[in-house]
Amino acid sequence: MNKLKKRALRVIAEHLSVEEVAGIKEGFQVMDTGNNGKINIDELRVGLQKLGQHVPESDLQILMEV
């Protein structure tokens, strides 16, 4: 299943426009408060809250498993 998820994400990423990729990259950099190139669960939680999104803890755990 993990290989399928990675392949699906790759296919999706290949179809994004330059602007969409730039927006995702900018959002990542805003959330990466540790400036280490990785987002931990706390950074993700805070970043999503800043965007007005309340994501249940169980969903955050699922997102971090990928």
PDB file of N, CA, C and O in Angstrom, chain B, residues numbered from 101:
ATOM      1  N   MET B 101       0.820  -1.196   0.000  1.00  0.00           N
ATOM      2  CA  MET B 101       0.000   0.000   0.000  1.00  0.00           C
ATOM      3  C   MET B 101       0.862   1.257   0.000  1.00  0.00           C
ATOM      4  O   MET B 101       0.511   2.247  -0.642  1.00  0.00           O
ATOM      5  N   ASN B 102       1.982   1.228   0.710  1.00  0.00           N
ATOM      6  CA  ASN B 102       2.854   2.394   0.775  1.00  0.00           C
ATOM      7  C   ASN B 102       3.384   2.763  -0.610  1.00  0.00           C
ATOM      8  O   ASN B 102       3.470   3.947  -0.937  1.00  0.00           O
ATOM      9  N   LYS B 103       3.739   1.780  -1.421  1.00  0.00           N
ATOM     10  CA  LYS B 103       4.224   2.062  -2.773  1.00  0.00           C
ATOM     11  C   LYS B 103       3.121   2.684  -3.617  1.00  0.00           C
ATOM     12  O   LYS B 103       3.380   3.569  -4.433  1.00  0.00           O
ATOM     13  N   LEU B 104       1.893   2.221  -3.419  1.00  0.00           N
ATOM     14  CA  LEU B 104       0.767   2.774  -4.150  1.00  0.00           C
ATOM     15  C   LEU B 104       0.541   4.235  -3.762  1.00  0.00           C
ATOM     16  O   LEU B 104       0.295   5.076  -4.626  1.00  0.00           O
ATOM     17  N   LYS B 105       0.624   4.533  -2.484  1.00  0.00           N
ATOM     18  CA  LYS B 105       0.456   5.910  -2.020  1.00  0.00           C
ATOM     19  C   LYS B 105       1.525   6.813  -2.624  1.00  0.00           C
ATOM     20  O   LYS B 105       1.223   7.908  -3.099  1.00  0.00           O
ATOM     21  N   LYS B 106       2.771   6.352  -2.606  1.00  0.00           N
ATOM     22  CA  LYS B 106       3.865   7.155  -3.155  1.00  0.00           C
ATOM     23  C   LYS B 106       3.668   7.407  -4.645  1.00  0.00           C
ATOM     24  O   LYS B 106       3.909   8.512  -5.131  1.00  0.00           O
ATOM     25  N   ARG B 107       3.233   6.389  -5.360  1.00  0.00           N
ATOM     26  CA  ARG B 107       3.019   6.530  -6.801  1.00  0.00           C
ATOM     27  C   ARG B 107       1.867   7.497  -7.078  1.00  0.00           C
ATOM     28  O   ARG B 107       1.946   8.329  -7.982  1.00  0.00           O
ATOM     29  N   ALA B 108       0.803   7.378  -6.296  1.00  0.00           N
ATOM     30  CA  ALA B 108      -0.343   8.274  -6.471  1.00  0.00           C
ATOM     31  C   ALA B 108       0.058   9.718  -6.212  1.00  0.00           C
ATOM     32  O   ALA B 108      -0.340  10.615  -6.955  1.00  0.00           O
ATOM     33  N   LEU B 109       0.844   9.950  -5.163  1.00  0.00           N
ATOM     34  CA  LEU B 109       1.309  11.308  -4.864  1.00  0.00           C
ATOM     35  C   LEU B 109       2.196  11.844  -5.979  1.00  0.00           C
ATOM     36  O   LEU B 109       2.133  13.025  -6.320  1.00  0.00           O
ATOM     37  N   ARG B 110       3.017  10.975  -6.540  1.00  0.00           N
ATOM     38  CA  ARG B 110       3.892  11.390  -7.642  1.00  0.00           C
ATOM     39  C   ARG B 110       3.063  11.803  -8.863  1.00  0.00           C
ATOM     40  O   ARG B 110       3.353  12.815  -9.501  1.00  0.00           O
ATOM     41  N   VAL B 111       2.037  11.019  -9.183  1.00  0.00           N
ATOM     42  CA  VAL B 111       1.176  11.339 -10.333  1.00  0.00           C
ATOM     43  C   VAL B 111       0.473  12.674 -10.106  1.00  0.00           C
ATOM     44  O   VAL B 111       0.395  13.503 -11.012  1.00  0.00           O
ATOM     45  N   ILE B 112      -0.033  12.875  -8.903  1.00  0.00           N
ATOM     46  CA  ILE B 112      -0.698  14.144  -8.583  1.00  0.00           C
ATOM     47  C   ILE B 112       0.281  15.299  -8.706  1.00  0.00           C
ATOM     48  O   ILE B 112      -0.037  16.326  -9.304  1.00  0.00           O
ATOM     49  N   ALA B 113       1.469  15.133  -8.141  1.00  0.00           N
ATOM     50  CA  ALA B 113       2.476  16.200  -8.158  1.00  0.00           C
ATOM     51  C   ALA B 113       2.889  16.556  -9.585  1.00  0.00           C
ATOM     52  O   ALA B 113       3.150  17.723  -9.877  1.00  0.00           O
ATOM     53  N   GLU B 114       2.951  15.578 -10.465  1.00  0.00           N
ATOM     54  CA  GLU B 114       3.353  15.835 -11.843  1.00  0.00           C
ATOM     55  C   GLU B 114       2.326  16.671 -12.606  1.00  0.00           C
ATOM     56  O   GLU B 114       2.647  17.249 -13.644  1.00  0.00           O
ATOM     57  N   HIS B 115       1.116  16.735 -12.106  1.00  0.00           N
ATOM     58  CA  HIS B 115       0.063  17.474 -12.794  1.00  0.00           C
ATOM     59  C   HIS B 115      -0.217  18.842 -12.172  1.00  0.00           C
ATOM     60  O   HIS B 115      -1.151  19.533 -12.581  1.00  0.00           O
ATOM     61  N   LEU B 116       0.584  19.231 -11.192  1.00  0.00           N
ATOM     62  CA  LEU B 116       0.414  20.545 -10.569  1.00  0.00           C
ATOM     63  C   LEU B 116       1.078  21.619 -11.425  1.00  0.00           C
ATOM     64  O   LEU B 116       2.097  21.377 -12.072  1.00  0.00           O
ATOM     65  N   SER B 117       0.484  22.803 -11.414  1.00  0.00           N
ATOM     66  CA  SER B 117       1.086  23.924 -12.138  1.00  0.00           C
ATOM     67  C   SER B 117       2.255  24.479 -11.320  1.00  0.00           C
ATOM     68  O   SER B 117       2.415  24.157 -10.142  1.00  0.00           O
ATOM     69  N   VAL B 118       3.057  25.309 -11.961  1.00  0.00           N
ATOM     70  CA  VAL B 118       4.191  25.942 -11.287  1.00  0.00           C
ATOM     71  C   VAL B 118       3.695  26.778 -10.110  1.00  0.00           C
ATOM     72  O   VAL B 118       4.318  26.802  -9.048  1.00  0.00           O
ATOM     73  N   GLU B 119       2.578  27.459 -10.306  1.00  0.00           N
ATOM     74  CA  GLU B 119       2.015  28.297  -9.238  1.00  0.00           C
ATOM     75  C   GLU B 119       1.558  27.447  -8.055  1.00  0.00           C
ATOM     76  O   GLU B 119       1.767  27.823  -6.902  1.00  0.00           O
ATOM     77  N   GLU B 120       0.937  26.307  -8.338  1.00  0.00           N
ATOM     78  CA  GLU B 120       0.473  25.423  -7.267  1.00  0.00           C
ATOM     79  C   GLU B 120       1.650  24.869  -6.477  1.00  0.00           C
ATOM     80  O   GLU B 120       1.600  24.800  -5.249  1.00  0.00           O
ATOM     81  N   VAL B 121       2.697  24.477  -7.173  1.00  0.00           N
ATOM     82  CA  VAL B 121       3.892  23.962  -6.498  1.00  0.00           C
ATOM     83  C   VAL B 121       4.513  25.052  -5.629  1.00  0.00           C
ATOM     84  O   VAL B 121       4.932  24.789  -4.502  1.00  0.00           O
ATOM     85  N   ALA B 122       4.571  26.267  -6.150  1.00  0.00           N
ATOM     86  CA  ALA B 122       5.134  27.383  -5.383  1.00  0.00           C
ATOM     87  C   ALA B 122       4.310  27.638  -4.125  1.00  0.00           C
ATOM     88  O   ALA B 122       4.870  27.909  -3.063  1.00  0.00           O
ATOM     89  N   GLY B 123       2.997  27.555  -4.233  1.00  0.00           N
ATOM     90  CA  GLY B 123       2.132  27.755  -3.078  1.00  0.00           C
ATOM     91  C   GLY B 123       2.317  26.687  -2.023  1.00  0.00           C
ATOM     92  O   GLY B 123       2.337  26.982  -0.828  1.00  0.00           O
ATOM     93  N   ILE B 124       2.452  25.448  -2.460  1.00  0.00           N
ATOM     94  CA  ILE B 124       2.688  24.343  -1.523  1.00  0.00           C
ATOM     95  C   ILE B 124       4.039  24.508  -0.846  1.00  0.00           C
ATOM     96  O   ILE B 124       4.162  24.301   0.361  1.00  0.00           O
ATOM     97  N   LYS B 125       5.044  24.877  -1.614  1.00  0.00           N
ATOM     98  CA  LYS B 125       6.382  25.078  -1.054  1.00  0.00           C
ATOM     99  C   LYS B 125       6.373  26.208  -0.026  1.00  0.00           C
ATOM    100  O   LYS B 125       6.995  26.097   1.030  1.00  0.00           O
ATOM    101  N   GLU B 126       5.671  27.290  -0.335  1.00  0.00           N
ATOM    102  CA  GLU B 126       5.585  28.418   0.591  1.00  0.00           C
ATOM    103  C   GLU B 126       4.877  28.004   1.882  1.00  0.00           C
ATOM    104  O   GLU B 126       5.315  28.355   2.977  1.00  0.00           O
ATOM    105  N   GLY B 127       3.786  27.259   1.744  1.00  0.00           N
ATOM    106  CA  GLY B 127       3.071  26.774   2.923  1.00  0.00           C
ATOM    107  C   GLY B 127       3.935  25.869   3.782  1.00  0.00           C
ATOM    108  O   GLY B 127       3.891  25.938   5.011  1.00  0.00           O
ATOM    109  N   PHE B 128       4.720  25.019   3.133  1.00  0.00           N
ATOM    110  CA  PHE B 128       5.628  24.137   3.859  1.00  0.00           C
ATOM    111  C   PHE B 128       6.648  24.950   4.640  1.00  0.00           C
ATOM    112  O   PHE B 128       6.899  24.680   5.815  1.00  0.00           O
ATOM    113  N   GLN B 129       7.232  25.940   3.989  1.00  0.00           N
ATOM    114  CA  GLN B 129       8.250  26.755   4.645  1.00  0.00           C
ATOM    115  C   GLN B 129       7.680  27.530   5.825  1.00  0.00           C
ATOM    116  O   GLN B 129       8.369  27.728   6.826  1.00  0.00           O
ATOM    117  N   VAL B 130       6.424  27.971   5.718  1.00  0.00           N
ATOM    118  CA  VAL B 130       5.782  28.671   6.827  1.00  0.00           C
ATOM    119  C   VAL B 130       5.589  27.723   8.006  1.00  0.00           C
ATOM    120  O   VAL B 130       5.797  28.112   9.156  1.00  0.00           O
ATOM    121  N   MET B 131       5.195  26.484   7.729  1.00  0.00           N
ATOM    122  CA  MET B 131       4.960  25.504   8.797  1.00  0.00           C
ATOM    123  C   MET B 131       6.255  24.975   9.399  1.00  0.00           C
ATOM    124  O   MET B 131       6.275  24.582  10.566  1.00  0.00           O
ATOM    125  N   ASP B 132       7.328  24.959   8.630  1.00  0.00           N
ATOM    126  CA  ASP B 132       8.610  24.411   9.093  1.00  0.00           C
ATOM    127  C   ASP B 132       9.327  25.432   9.972  1.00  0.00           C
ATOM    128  O   ASP B 132      10.346  25.999   9.579  1.00  0.00           O
ATOM    129  N   THR B 133       8.784  25.655  11.158  1.00  0.00           N
ATOM    130  CA  THR B 133       9.346  26.665  12.051  1.00  0.00           C
ATOM    131  C   THR B 133      10.723  26.282  12.575  1.00  0.00           C
ATOM    132  O   THR B 133      11.483  27.155  12.996  1.00  0.00           O
ATOM    133  N   GLY B 134      11.056  25.008  12.559  1.00  0.00           N
ATOM    134  CA  GLY B 134      12.385  24.562  12.982  1.00  0.00           C
ATOM    135  C   GLY B 134      13.423  24.721  11.883  1.00  0.00           C
ATOM    136  O   GLY B 134      14.613  24.508  12.119  1.00  0.00           O
ATOM    137  N   ASN B 135      12.986  25.094  10.684  1.00  0.00           N
ATOM    138  CA  ASN B 135      13.866  25.290   9.525  1.00  0.00           C
ATOM    139  C   ASN B 135      14.802  24.109   9.290  1.00  0.00           C
ATOM    140  O   ASN B 135      15.982  24.287   8.987  1.00  0.00           O
ATOM    141  N   ASN B 136      14.255  22.897   9.436  1.00  0.00           N
ATOM    142  CA  ASN B 136      15.081  21.701   9.243  1.00  0.00           C
ATOM    143  C   ASN B 136      14.654  20.883   8.027  1.00  0.00           C
ATOM    144  O   ASN B 136      15.160  19.783   7.804  1.00  0.00           O
ATOM    145  N   GLY B 137      13.720  21.424   7.240  1.00  0.00           N
ATOM    146  CA  GLY B 137      13.271  20.719   6.040  1.00  0.00           C
ATOM    147  C   GLY B 137      12.251  19.635   6.314  1.00  0.00           C
ATOM    148  O   GLY B 137      11.894  18.872   5.417  1.00  0.00           O
ATOM    149  N   LYS B 138      11.784  19.563   7.540  1.00  0.00           N
ATOM    150  CA  LYS B 138      10.785  18.564   7.915  1.00  0.00           C
ATOM    151  C   LYS B 138       9.731  19.239   8.773  1.00  0.00           C
ATOM    152  O   LYS B 138      10.020  20.185   9.505  1.00  0.00           O
ATOM    153  N   ILE B 139       8.502  18.740   8.675  1.00  0.00           N
ATOM    154  CA  ILE B 139       7.426  19.254   9.520  1.00  0.00           C
ATOM    155  C   ILE B 139       7.054  18.157  10.502  1.00  0.00           C
ATOM    156  O   ILE B 139       6.697  17.048  10.106  1.00  0.00           O
ATOM    157  N   ASN B 140       7.139  18.475  11.779  1.00  0.00           N
ATOM    158  CA  ASN B 140       6.698  17.497  12.775  1.00  0.00           C
ATOM    159  C   ASN B 140       5.215  17.716  13.056  1.00  0.00           C
ATOM    160  O   ASN B 140       4.616  18.672  12.561  1.00  0.00           O
ATOM    161  N   ILE B 141       4.643  16.847  13.833  1.00  0.00           N
ATOM    162  CA  ILE B 141       3.197  16.904  14.067  1.00  0.00           C
ATOM    163  C   ILE B 141       2.778  18.204  14.753  1.00  0.00           C
ATOM    164  O   ILE B 141       1.698  18.727  14.477  1.00  0.00           O
ATOM    165  N   ASP B 142       3.610  18.723  15.630  1.00  0.00           N
ATOM    166  CA  ASP B 142       3.274  19.988  16.299  1.00  0.00           C
ATOM    167  C   ASP B 142       3.272  21.151  15.318  1.00  0.00           C
ATOM    168  O   ASP B 142       2.384  22.003  15.363  1.00  0.00           O
ATOM    169  N   GLU B 143       4.262  21.191  14.430  1.00  0.00           N
ATOM    170  CA  GLU B 143       4.318  22.248  13.421  1.00  0.00           C
ATOM    171  C   GLU B 143       3.113  22.149  12.486  1.00  0.00           C
ATOM    172  O   GLU B 143       2.538  23.166  12.098  1.00  0.00           O
ATOM    173  N   LEU B 144       2.737  20.931  12.129  1.00  0.00           N
ATOM    174  CA  LEU B 144       1.580  20.725  11.266  1.00  0.00           C
ATOM    175  C   LEU B 144       0.302  21.202  11.953  1.00  0.00           C
ATOM    176  O   LEU B 144      -0.511  21.901  11.348  1.00  0.00           O
ATOM    177  N   ARG B 145       0.132  20.824  13.205  1.00  0.00           N
ATOM    178  CA  ARG B 145      -1.053  21.214  13.974  1.00  0.00           C
ATOM    179  C   ARG B 145      -1.175  22.742  14.044  1.00  0.00           C
ATOM    180  O   ARG B 145      -2.235  23.298  13.758  1.00  0.00           O
ATOM    181  N   VAL B 146      -0.093  23.409  14.423  1.00  0.00           N
ATOM    182  CA  VAL B 146      -0.104  24.873  14.556  1.00  0.00           C
ATOM    183  C   VAL B 146      -0.324  25.531  13.191  1.00  0.00           C
ATOM    184  O   VAL B 146      -1.100  26.480  13.075  1.00  0.00           O
ATOM    185  N   GLY B 147       0.350  25.034  12.175  1.00  0.00           N
ATOM    186  CA  GLY B 147       0.211  25.609  10.838  1.00  0.00           C
ATOM    187  C   GLY B 147      -1.212  25.513  10.315  1.00  0.00           C
ATOM    188  O   GLY B 147      -1.731  26.470   9.741  1.00  0.00           O
ATOM    189  N   LEU B 148      -1.841  24.368  10.511  1.00  0.00           N
ATOM    190  CA  LEU B 148      -3.217  24.203  10.056  1.00  0.00           C
ATOM    191  C   LEU B 148      -4.176  25.079  10.859  1.00  0.00           C
ATOM    192  O   LEU B 148      -5.140  25.614  10.313  1.00  0.00           O
ATOM    193  N   GLN B 149      -3.908  25.222  12.158  1.00  0.00           N
ATOM    194  CA  GLN B 149      -4.745  26.099  12.983  1.00  0.00           C
ATOM    195  C   GLN B 149      -4.639  27.545  12.513  1.00  0.00           C
ATOM    196  O   GLN B 149      -5.635  28.269  12.505  1.00  0.00           O
ATOM    197  N   LYS B 150      -3.439  27.969  12.123  1.00  0.00           N
ATOM    198  CA  LYS B 150      -3.250  29.332  11.615  1.00  0.00           C
ATOM    199  C   LYS B 150      -4.048  29.557  10.332  1.00  0.00           C
ATOM    200  O   LYS B 150      -4.470  30.674  10.035  1.00  0.00           O
ATOM    201  N   LEU B 151      -4.247  28.473   9.578  1.00  0.00           N
ATOM    202  CA  LEU B 151      -5.027  28.558   8.347  1.00  0.00           C
ATOM    203  C   LEU B 151      -6.522  28.410   8.606  1.00  0.00           C
ATOM    204  O   LEU B 151      -7.325  28.402   7.674  1.00  0.00           O
ATOM    205  N   GLY B 152      -6.889  28.293   9.888  1.00  0.00           N
ATOM    206  CA  GLY B 152      -8.295  28.170  10.249  1.00  0.00           C
ATOM    207  C   GLY B 152      -8.843  26.765  10.121  1.00  0.00           C
ATOM    208  O   GLY B 152     -10.057  26.569  10.091  1.00  0.00           O
ATOM    209  N   GLN B 153      -7.949  25.777  10.045  1.00  0.00           N
ATOM    210  CA  GLN B 153      -8.369  24.399   9.894  1.00  0.00           C
ATOM    211  C   GLN B 153      -8.201  23.650  11.206  1.00  0.00           C
ATOM    212  O   GLN B 153      -7.098  23.588  11.749  1.00  0.00           O
ATOM    213  N   HIS B 154      -9.274  23.088  11.712  1.00  0.00           N
ATOM    214  CA  HIS B 154      -9.179  22.245  12.903  1.00  0.00           C
ATOM    215  C   HIS B 154      -9.218  20.800  12.431  1.00  0.00           C
ATOM    216  O   HIS B 154     -10.248  20.314  11.963  1.00  0.00           O
ATOM    217  N   VAL B 155      -8.100  20.130  12.558  1.00  0.00           N
ATOM    218  CA  VAL B 155      -7.986  18.744  12.110  1.00  0.00           C
ATOM    219  C   VAL B 155      -7.892  17.862  13.343  1.00  0.00           C
ATOM    220  O   VAL B 155      -7.052  18.099  14.211  1.00  0.00           O
ATOM    221  N   PRO B 156      -8.746  16.843  13.433  1.00  0.00           N
ATOM    222  CA  PRO B 156      -8.694  15.946  14.593  1.00  0.00           C
ATOM    223  C   PRO B 156      -7.317  15.290  14.731  1.00  0.00           C
ATOM    224  O   PRO B 156      -6.631  15.031  13.742  1.00  0.00           O
ATOM    225  N   GLU B 157      -6.940  15.034  15.960  1.00  0.00           N
ATOM    226  CA  GLU B 157      -5.631  14.432  16.254  1.00  0.00           C
ATOM    227  C   GLU B 157      -5.428  13.134  15.476  1.00  0.00           C
ATOM    228  O   GLU B 157      -4.334  12.868  14.981  1.00  0.00           O
ATOM    229  N   SER B 158      -6.482  12.330  15.372  1.00  0.00           N
ATOM    230  CA  SER B 158      -6.359  11.051  14.656  1.00  0.00           C
ATOM    231  C   SER B 158      -6.005  11.275  13.189  1.00  0.00           C
ATOM    232  O   SER B 158      -5.240  10.504  12.609  1.00  0.00           O
ATOM    233  N   ASP B 159      -6.560  12.330  12.586  1.00  0.00           N
ATOM    234  CA  ASP B 159      -6.239  12.644  11.196  1.00  0.00           C
ATOM    235  C   ASP B 159      -4.812  13.160  11.050  1.00  0.00           C
ATOM    236  O   ASP B 159      -4.142  12.867  10.060  1.00  0.00           O
ATOM    237  N   LEU B 160      -4.350  13.924  12.031  1.00  0.00           N
ATOM    238  CA  LEU B 160      -2.955  14.388  12.011  1.00  0.00           C
ATOM    239  C   LEU B 160      -2.005  13.195  12.061  1.00  0.00           C
ATOM    240  O   LEU B 160      -0.994  13.163  11.360  1.00  0.00           O
ATOM    241  N   GLN B 161      -2.339  12.226  12.890  1.00  0.00           N
ATOM    242  CA  GLN B 161      -1.502  11.020  12.988  1.00  0.00           C
ATOM    243  C   GLN B 161      -1.441  10.297  11.650  1.00  0.00           C
ATOM    244  O   GLN B 161      -0.379   9.828  11.240  1.00  0.00           O
ATOM    245  N   ILE B 162      -2.570  10.207  10.976  1.00  0.00           N
ATOM    246  CA  ILE B 162      -2.619   9.538   9.654  1.00  0.00           C
ATOM    247  C   ILE B 162      -1.766  10.308   8.654  1.00  0.00           C
ATOM    248  O   ILE B 162      -1.021   9.705   7.883  1.00  0.00           O
ATOM    249  N   LEU B 163      -1.868  11.630   8.661  1.00  0.00           N
ATOM    250  CA  LEU B 163      -1.075  12.447   7.745  1.00  0.00           C
ATOM    251  C   LEU B 163       0.415  12.250   7.975  1.00  0.00           C
ATOM    252  O   LEU B 163       1.195  12.242   7.023  1.00  0.00           O
ATOM    253  N   MET B 164       0.808  12.094   9.215  1.00  0.00           N
ATOM    254  CA  MET B 164       2.234  11.963   9.546  1.00  0.00           C
ATOM    255  C   MET B 164       2.774  10.577   9.226  1.00  0.00           C
ATOM    256  O   MET B 164       3.990  10.396   9.166  1.00  0.00           O
ATOM    257  N   GLU B 165       1.903   9.596   9.019  1.00  0.00           N
ATOM    258  CA  GLU B 165       2.352   8.227   8.720  1.00  0.00           C
ATOM    259  C   GLU B 165       2.889   8.092   7.305  1.00  0.00           C
ATOM    260  O   GLU B 165       3.654   7.168   7.026  1.00  0.00           O
ATOM    261  N   VAL B 166       2.514   8.974   6.421  1.00  0.00           N
ATOM    262  CA  VAL B 166       2.908   8.841   5.002  1.00  0.00           C
ATOM    263  C   VAL B 166       4.362   9.008   4.822  1.00  0.00           C
ATOM    264  O   VAL B 166       4.859   8.927   3.699  1.00  0.00           O
TER     265      VAL B 166
END
